[in-house]
Amino acid sequence: MEQHQLLRDSDVAPTSEIIANGLGITHKIYIWFLEELKRQDITLMEWRYYNDGKAWLSKGEYKWTTPRGANKVKPLFWLSIWSGFFRVSFFFSEKRKAELQNLPISQEIKEIIESAKSMGKQMRFFPLVIDIKNKKQLADVYTIAAFRKIKV
């Protein structure tokens, strides 16, 4: 199957129906993903069109209130819809690579981390991109999201 990103028309905002049609059989996995995010206190930002990437994206966020009553929001990952799958993209500081490698995640994800190319000039970071095509991949995403809640 050819991999191409969907939701590229700035004039057509994503709807549940458009997402379901684009994901096809993977839509059921997407629904499980959304339900589990709620249980983990992770919310999805409303879909927004980004001109730099020419696509609609959502962002997984962790929101909490500090002991002094301040509301805080920490971005955890970016979400995009592709033909037949959805993509969850994390960005981590280069110094977190070793800690990520020690998480209870699949060998496949550990290899992605190992081979990830650093980006940025001042602050070195790397992308961790996971294409979700089956339900078992979700466990890695939840583990990494929980780690991202406490680490930058």
Rosetta constraint file for C-alpha pairs under 8 A:
AtomPair CA 2 CA 83 HARMONIC 7.62 0.50
AtomPair CA 3 CA 82 HARMONIC 6.83 0.50
AtomPair CA 3 CA 83 HARMONIC 6.10 0.50
AtomPair CA 4 CA 82 HARMONIC 5.67 0.50
AtomPair CA 4 CA 83 HARMONIC 5.73 0.50
AtomPair CA 5 CA 55 HARMONIC 8.00 0.50
AtomPair CA 5 CA 80 HARMONIC 7.53 0.50
AtomPair CA 5 CA 81 HARMONIC 6.17 0.50
AtomPair CA 5 CA 82 HARMONIC 4.23 0.50
AtomPair CA 5 CA 83 HARMONIC 6.30 0.50
AtomPair CA 6 CA 22 HARMONIC 7.07 0.50
AtomPair CA 6 CA 55 HARMONIC 7.52 0.50
AtomPair CA 6 CA 80 HARMONIC 7.92 0.50
AtomPair CA 6 CA 81 HARMONIC 5.60 0.50
AtomPair CA 6 CA 82 HARMONIC 5.03 0.50
AtomPair CA 6 CA 83 HARMONIC 6.35 0.50
AtomPair CA 7 CA 12 HARMONIC 7.58 0.50
AtomPair CA 7 CA 13 HARMONIC 7.67 0.50
AtomPair CA 7 CA 14 HARMONIC 6.62 0.50
AtomPair CA 7 CA 55 HARMONIC 5.71 0.50
AtomPair CA 7 CA 56 HARMONIC 5.47 0.50
AtomPair CA 7 CA 81 HARMONIC 6.89 0.50
AtomPair CA 8 CA 54 HARMONIC 5.87 0.50
AtomPair CA 8 CA 55 HARMONIC 4.26 0.50
AtomPair CA 8 CA 56 HARMONIC 6.29 0.50
AtomPair CA 9 CA 13 HARMONIC 7.83 0.50
AtomPair CA 9 CA 54 HARMONIC 7.75 0.50
AtomPair CA 9 CA 55 HARMONIC 6.93 0.50
AtomPair CA 9 CA 56 HARMONIC 7.97 0.50
AtomPair CA 10 CA 49 HARMONIC 6.09 0.50
AtomPair CA 10 CA 54 HARMONIC 7.55 0.50
AtomPair CA 10 CA 55 HARMONIC 7.10 0.50
AtomPair CA 10 CA 56 HARMONIC 7.38 0.50
AtomPair CA 13 CA 47 HARMONIC 7.68 0.50
AtomPair CA 13 CA 56 HARMONIC 7.62 0.50
AtomPair CA 14 CA 18 HARMONIC 6.08 0.50
AtomPair CA 14 CA 19 HARMONIC 6.61 0.50
AtomPair CA 14 CA 47 HARMONIC 6.99 0.50
AtomPair CA 14 CA 56 HARMONIC 7.44 0.50
AtomPair CA 15 CA 19 HARMONIC 6.21 0.50
AtomPair CA 16 CA 20 HARMONIC 6.03 0.50
AtomPair CA 17 CA 21 HARMONIC 6.12 0.50
AtomPair CA 18 CA 22 HARMONIC 6.22 0.50
AtomPair CA 19 CA 23 HARMONIC 6.10 0.50
AtomPair CA 19 CA 27 HARMONIC 7.68 0.50
AtomPair CA 19 CA 81 HARMONIC 7.18 0.50
AtomPair CA 20 CA 24 HARMONIC 5.97 0.50
AtomPair CA 20 CA 27 HARMONIC 5.41 0.50
AtomPair CA 22 CA 81 HARMONIC 7.45 0.50
AtomPair CA 22 CA 82 HARMONIC 6.92 0.50
AtomPair CA 22 CA 83 HARMONIC 5.45 0.50
AtomPair CA 22 CA 84 HARMONIC 6.20 0.50
AtomPair CA 23 CA 27 HARMONIC 5.10 0.50
AtomPair CA 23 CA 81 HARMONIC 7.32 0.50
AtomPair CA 23 CA 82 HARMONIC 6.93 0.50
AtomPair CA 23 CA 83 HARMONIC 5.87 0.50
AtomPair CA 23 CA 84 HARMONIC 4.26 0.50
AtomPair CA 23 CA 85 HARMONIC 5.45 0.50
AtomPair CA 23 CA 86 HARMONIC 7.26 0.50
AtomPair CA 24 CA 84 HARMONIC 5.70 0.50
AtomPair CA 25 CA 84 HARMONIC 7.17 0.50
AtomPair CA 26 CA 30 HARMONIC 6.42 0.50
AtomPair CA 26 CA 84 HARMONIC 6.09 0.50
AtomPair CA 26 CA 85 HARMONIC 5.86 0.50
AtomPair CA 26 CA 133 HARMONIC 6.32 0.50
AtomPair CA 26 CA 134 HARMONIC 7.23 0.50
AtomPair CA 27 CA 31 HARMONIC 6.31 0.50
AtomPair CA 27 CA 85 HARMONIC 7.94 0.50
AtomPair CA 28 CA 32 HARMONIC 6.45 0.50
AtomPair CA 29 CA 33 HARMONIC 6.12 0.50
AtomPair CA 29 CA 133 HARMONIC 7.90 0.50
AtomPair CA 29 CA 134 HARMONIC 6.79 0.50
AtomPair CA 29 CA 135 HARMONIC 5.75 0.50
AtomPair CA 30 CA 34 HARMONIC 6.29 0.50
AtomPair CA 30 CA 86 HARMONIC 7.51 0.50
AtomPair CA 31 CA 35 HARMONIC 6.27 0.50
AtomPair CA 32 CA 36 HARMONIC 6.20 0.50
AtomPair CA 33 CA 37 HARMONIC 6.23 0.50
AtomPair CA 33 CA 138 HARMONIC 6.92 0.50
AtomPair CA 34 CA 38 HARMONIC 6.64 0.50
AtomPair CA 35 CA 39 HARMONIC 6.78 0.50
AtomPair CA 36 CA 40 HARMONIC 6.36 0.50
AtomPair CA 37 CA 41 HARMONIC 6.33 0.50
AtomPair CA 37 CA 42 HARMONIC 5.00 0.50
AtomPair CA 37 CA 43 HARMONIC 6.69 0.50
AtomPair CA 37 CA 142 HARMONIC 7.92 0.50
AtomPair CA 38 CA 42 HARMONIC 5.53 0.50
AtomPair CA 38 CA 43 HARMONIC 6.38 0.50
AtomPair CA 41 CA 62 HARMONIC 6.49 0.50
AtomPair CA 41 CA 63 HARMONIC 7.52 0.50
AtomPair CA 42 CA 60 HARMONIC 6.27 0.50
AtomPair CA 42 CA 61 HARMONIC 5.50 0.50
AtomPair CA 42 CA 62 HARMONIC 4.94 0.50
AtomPair CA 42 CA 63 HARMONIC 7.27 0.50
AtomPair CA 43 CA 60 HARMONIC 5.67 0.50
AtomPair CA 43 CA 61 HARMONIC 5.28 0.50
AtomPair CA 43 CA 62 HARMONIC 6.46 0.50
AtomPair CA 43 CA 63 HARMONIC 7.68 0.50
AtomPair CA 44 CA 58 HARMONIC 6.38 0.50
AtomPair CA 44 CA 59 HARMONIC 5.54 0.50
AtomPair CA 44 CA 60 HARMONIC 4.61 0.50
AtomPair CA 44 CA 61 HARMONIC 6.14 0.50
AtomPair CA 45 CA 58 HARMONIC 5.54 0.50
AtomPair CA 45 CA 59 HARMONIC 5.23 0.50
AtomPair CA 45 CA 60 HARMONIC 6.42 0.50
AtomPair CA 45 CA 61 HARMONIC 7.05 0.50
AtomPair CA 46 CA 58 HARMONIC 6.08 0.50
AtomPair CA 46 CA 59 HARMONIC 7.81 0.50
AtomPair CA 47 CA 56 HARMONIC 6.04 0.50
AtomPair CA 47 CA 57 HARMONIC 5.43 0.50
AtomPair CA 47 CA 58 HARMONIC 4.67 0.50
AtomPair CA 47 CA 59 HARMONIC 7.89 0.50
AtomPair CA 48 CA 56 HARMONIC 5.21 0.50
AtomPair CA 48 CA 57 HARMONIC 5.56 0.50
AtomPair CA 48 CA 58 HARMONIC 6.41 0.50
AtomPair CA 49 CA 54 HARMONIC 7.06 0.50
AtomPair CA 49 CA 55 HARMONIC 5.53 0.50
AtomPair CA 49 CA 56 HARMONIC 4.11 0.50
AtomPair CA 49 CA 57 HARMONIC 6.36 0.50
AtomPair CA 50 CA 54 HARMONIC 5.65 0.50
AtomPair CA 50 CA 55 HARMONIC 5.68 0.50
AtomPair CA 50 CA 56 HARMONIC 6.14 0.50
AtomPair CA 50 CA 57 HARMONIC 7.16 0.50
AtomPair CA 51 CA 55 HARMONIC 6.99 0.50
AtomPair CA 56 CA 80 HARMONIC 7.19 0.50
AtomPair CA 57 CA 78 HARMONIC 6.81 0.50
AtomPair CA 57 CA 79 HARMONIC 5.74 0.50
AtomPair CA 57 CA 80 HARMONIC 5.25 0.50
AtomPair CA 57 CA 81 HARMONIC 7.92 0.50
AtomPair CA 58 CA 78 HARMONIC 5.89 0.50
AtomPair CA 58 CA 79 HARMONIC 5.05 0.50
AtomPair CA 58 CA 80 HARMONIC 6.74 0.50
AtomPair CA 59 CA 75 HARMONIC 6.82 0.50
AtomPair CA 59 CA 76 HARMONIC 7.31 0.50
AtomPair CA 59 CA 77 HARMONIC 5.70 0.50
AtomPair CA 59 CA 78 HARMONIC 4.45 0.50
AtomPair CA 59 CA 79 HARMONIC 5.75 0.50
AtomPair CA 60 CA 75 HARMONIC 6.11 0.50
AtomPair CA 60 CA 76 HARMONIC 5.38 0.50
AtomPair CA 60 CA 77 HARMONIC 5.12 0.50
AtomPair CA 60 CA 78 HARMONIC 6.20 0.50
AtomPair CA 60 CA 79 HARMONIC 7.22 0.50
AtomPair CA 61 CA 73 HARMONIC 6.48 0.50
AtomPair CA 61 CA 74 HARMONIC 5.56 0.50
AtomPair CA 61 CA 75 HARMONIC 4.48 0.50
AtomPair CA 61 CA 76 HARMONIC 5.34 0.50
AtomPair CA 61 CA 77 HARMONIC 7.27 0.50
AtomPair CA 62 CA 73 HARMONIC 5.68 0.50
AtomPair CA 62 CA 74 HARMONIC 5.14 0.50
AtomPair CA 62 CA 75 HARMONIC 6.43 0.50
AtomPair CA 62 CA 76 HARMONIC 6.82 0.50
AtomPair CA 62 CA 149 HARMONIC 6.77 0.50
AtomPair CA 63 CA 71 HARMONIC 7.22 0.50
AtomPair CA 63 CA 72 HARMONIC 5.62 0.50
AtomPair CA 63 CA 73 HARMONIC 4.46 0.50
AtomPair CA 63 CA 74 HARMONIC 6.42 0.50
AtomPair CA 64 CA 71 HARMONIC 5.91 0.50
AtomPair CA 64 CA 72 HARMONIC 5.37 0.50
AtomPair CA 64 CA 73 HARMONIC 6.63 0.50
AtomPair CA 65 CA 69 HARMONIC 5.60 0.50
AtomPair CA 65 CA 70 HARMONIC 5.42 0.50
AtomPair CA 65 CA 71 HARMONIC 4.49 0.50
AtomPair CA 65 CA 72 HARMONIC 5.96 0.50
AtomPair CA 66 CA 70 HARMONIC 5.22 0.50
AtomPair CA 66 CA 71 HARMONIC 6.48 0.50
AtomPair CA 66 CA 72 HARMONIC 7.22 0.50
AtomPair CA 74 CA 149 HARMONIC 7.21 0.50
AtomPair CA 76 CA 90 HARMONIC 6.67 0.50
AtomPair CA 76 CA 145 HARMONIC 6.27 0.50
AtomPair CA 76 CA 148 HARMONIC 6.01 0.50
AtomPair CA 76 CA 149 HARMONIC 6.78 0.50
AtomPair CA 77 CA 88 HARMONIC 6.38 0.50
AtomPair CA 77 CA 89 HARMONIC 5.38 0.50
AtomPair CA 77 CA 90 HARMONIC 4.64 0.50
AtomPair CA 77 CA 91 HARMONIC 7.23 0.50
AtomPair CA 77 CA 145 HARMONIC 7.64 0.50
AtomPair CA 78 CA 87 HARMONIC 7.99 0.50
AtomPair CA 78 CA 88 HARMONIC 5.71 0.50
AtomPair CA 78 CA 89 HARMONIC 5.02 0.50
AtomPair CA 78 CA 90 HARMONIC 6.58 0.50
AtomPair CA 79 CA 86 HARMONIC 7.17 0.50
AtomPair CA 79 CA 87 HARMONIC 5.73 0.50
AtomPair CA 79 CA 88 HARMONIC 4.86 0.50
AtomPair CA 79 CA 89 HARMONIC 6.48 0.50
AtomPair CA 80 CA 86 HARMONIC 5.83 0.50
AtomPair CA 80 CA 87 HARMONIC 5.23 0.50
AtomPair CA 80 CA 88 HARMONIC 6.79 0.50
AtomPair CA 81 CA 85 HARMONIC 6.56 0.50
AtomPair CA 81 CA 86 HARMONIC 4.56 0.50
AtomPair CA 81 CA 87 HARMONIC 6.31 0.50
AtomPair CA 82 CA 86 HARMONIC 5.39 0.50
AtomPair CA 82 CA 87 HARMONIC 7.11 0.50
AtomPair CA 84 CA 133 HARMONIC 7.46 0.50
AtomPair CA 85 CA 131 HARMONIC 6.59 0.50
AtomPair CA 85 CA 132 HARMONIC 5.67 0.50
AtomPair CA 85 CA 133 HARMONIC 5.25 0.50
AtomPair CA 86 CA 131 HARMONIC 5.90 0.50
AtomPair CA 86 CA 132 HARMONIC 5.38 0.50
AtomPair CA 86 CA 133 HARMONIC 7.24 0.50
AtomPair CA 87 CA 129 HARMONIC 6.88 0.50
AtomPair CA 87 CA 130 HARMONIC 5.67 0.50
AtomPair CA 87 CA 131 HARMONIC 4.47 0.50
AtomPair CA 87 CA 132 HARMONIC 5.91 0.50
AtomPair CA 88 CA 129 HARMONIC 5.91 0.50
AtomPair CA 88 CA 130 HARMONIC 5.31 0.50
AtomPair CA 88 CA 131 HARMONIC 6.52 0.50
AtomPair CA 88 CA 132 HARMONIC 7.44 0.50
AtomPair CA 88 CA 141 HARMONIC 7.77 0.50
AtomPair CA 89 CA 127 HARMONIC 6.74 0.50
AtomPair CA 89 CA 128 HARMONIC 5.74 0.50
AtomPair CA 89 CA 129 HARMONIC 4.38 0.50
AtomPair CA 89 CA 130 HARMONIC 6.32 0.50
AtomPair CA 90 CA 127 HARMONIC 5.77 0.50
AtomPair CA 90 CA 128 HARMONIC 5.01 0.50
AtomPair CA 90 CA 129 HARMONIC 6.28 0.50
AtomPair CA 91 CA 125 HARMONIC 6.58 0.50
AtomPair CA 91 CA 126 HARMONIC 5.67 0.50
AtomPair CA 91 CA 127 HARMONIC 4.56 0.50
AtomPair CA 91 CA 128 HARMONIC 6.06 0.50
AtomPair CA 92 CA 96 HARMONIC 6.49 0.50
AtomPair CA 92 CA 97 HARMONIC 7.82 0.50
AtomPair CA 92 CA 125 HARMONIC 5.31 0.50
AtomPair CA 92 CA 126 HARMONIC 5.54 0.50
AtomPair CA 92 CA 127 HARMONIC 6.55 0.50
AtomPair CA 92 CA 128 HARMONIC 7.62 0.50
AtomPair CA 92 CA 152 HARMONIC 6.36 0.50
AtomPair CA 93 CA 97 HARMONIC 7.68 0.50
AtomPair CA 93 CA 123 HARMONIC 7.47 0.50
AtomPair CA 93 CA 124 HARMONIC 6.05 0.50
AtomPair CA 93 CA 125 HARMONIC 4.21 0.50
AtomPair CA 93 CA 126 HARMONIC 6.51 0.50
AtomPair CA 93 CA 152 HARMONIC 6.47 0.50
AtomPair CA 94 CA 118 HARMONIC 7.01 0.50
AtomPair CA 94 CA 124 HARMONIC 5.54 0.50
AtomPair CA 94 CA 125 HARMONIC 4.72 0.50
AtomPair CA 94 CA 126 HARMONIC 6.16 0.50
AtomPair CA 96 CA 100 HARMONIC 6.16 0.50
AtomPair CA 96 CA 152 HARMONIC 7.96 0.50
AtomPair CA 97 CA 101 HARMONIC 6.24 0.50
AtomPair CA 97 CA 113 HARMONIC 6.89 0.50
AtomPair CA 97 CA 114 HARMONIC 7.67 0.50
AtomPair CA 98 CA 102 HARMONIC 6.54 0.50
AtomPair CA 99 CA 103 HARMONIC 6.80 0.50
AtomPair CA 100 CA 110 HARMONIC 7.77 0.50
AtomPair CA 100 CA 113 HARMONIC 7.78 0.50
AtomPair CA 100 CA 144 HARMONIC 7.69 0.50
AtomPair CA 101 CA 105 HARMONIC 7.97 0.50
AtomPair CA 101 CA 110 HARMONIC 5.72 0.50
AtomPair CA 101 CA 113 HARMONIC 7.37 0.50
AtomPair CA 103 CA 143 HARMONIC 7.60 0.50
AtomPair CA 103 CA 144 HARMONIC 7.90 0.50
AtomPair CA 104 CA 140 HARMONIC 7.96 0.50
AtomPair CA 104 CA 143 HARMONIC 7.52 0.50
AtomPair CA 105 CA 109 HARMONIC 6.70 0.50
AtomPair CA 105 CA 110 HARMONIC 7.09 0.50
AtomPair CA 105 CA 139 HARMONIC 7.79 0.50
AtomPair CA 105 CA 140 HARMONIC 5.31 0.50
AtomPair CA 105 CA 143 HARMONIC 7.20 0.50
AtomPair CA 106 CA 110 HARMONIC 6.45 0.50
AtomPair CA 106 CA 140 HARMONIC 6.80 0.50
AtomPair CA 107 CA 111 HARMONIC 6.18 0.50
AtomPair CA 108 CA 112 HARMONIC 6.45 0.50
AtomPair CA 109 CA 113 HARMONIC 6.25 0.50
AtomPair CA 109 CA 130 HARMONIC 7.87 0.50
AtomPair CA 109 CA 140 HARMONIC 7.72 0.50
AtomPair CA 110 CA 114 HARMONIC 6.15 0.50
AtomPair CA 111 CA 115 HARMONIC 6.18 0.50
AtomPair CA 112 CA 116 HARMONIC 5.95 0.50
AtomPair CA 112 CA 128 HARMONIC 6.98 0.50
AtomPair CA 112 CA 129 HARMONIC 8.00 0.50
AtomPair CA 113 CA 128 HARMONIC 6.35 0.50
AtomPair CA 116 CA 126 HARMONIC 6.18 0.50
AtomPair CA 116 CA 127 HARMONIC 6.59 0.50
AtomPair CA 116 CA 128 HARMONIC 7.06 0.50
AtomPair CA 117 CA 126 HARMONIC 6.02 0.50
AtomPair CA 117 CA 127 HARMONIC 7.59 0.50
AtomPair CA 118 CA 124 HARMONIC 6.17 0.50
AtomPair CA 118 CA 125 HARMONIC 5.48 0.50
AtomPair CA 118 CA 126 HARMONIC 4.63 0.50
AtomPair CA 118 CA 127 HARMONIC 7.71 0.50
AtomPair CA 119 CA 124 HARMONIC 5.68 0.50
AtomPair CA 119 CA 125 HARMONIC 5.35 0.50
AtomPair CA 119 CA 126 HARMONIC 5.70 0.50
AtomPair CA 120 CA 124 HARMONIC 4.99 0.50
AtomPair CA 120 CA 125 HARMONIC 6.32 0.50
AtomPair CA 130 CA 141 HARMONIC 7.83 0.50
AtomPair CA 132 CA 137 HARMONIC 6.24 0.50
AtomPair CA 132 CA 138 HARMONIC 7.28 0.50
AtomPair CA 133 CA 137 HARMONIC 7.53 0.50
AtomPair CA 134 CA 138 HARMONIC 7.72 0.50
AtomPair CA 135 CA 139 HARMONIC 8.00 0.50
AtomPair CA 136 CA 140 HARMONIC 7.96 0.50
AtomPair CA 137 CA 141 HARMONIC 6.81 0.50
AtomPair CA 138 CA 142 HARMONIC 6.23 0.50
AtomPair CA 139 CA 143 HARMONIC 6.22 0.50
AtomPair CA 140 CA 144 HARMONIC 6.10 0.50
AtomPair CA 141 CA 145 HARMONIC 5.98 0.50
AtomPair CA 142 CA 146 HARMONIC 6.11 0.50
AtomPair CA 143 CA 147 HARMONIC 6.34 0.50
AtomPair CA 144 CA 148 HARMONIC 6.08 0.50
AtomPair CA 145 CA 149 HARMONIC 6.25 0.50
AtomPair CA 146 CA 150 HARMONIC 7.15 0.50
AtomPair CA 147 CA 151 HARMONIC 6.13 0.50
AtomPair CA 148 CA 152 HARMONIC 6.27 0.50
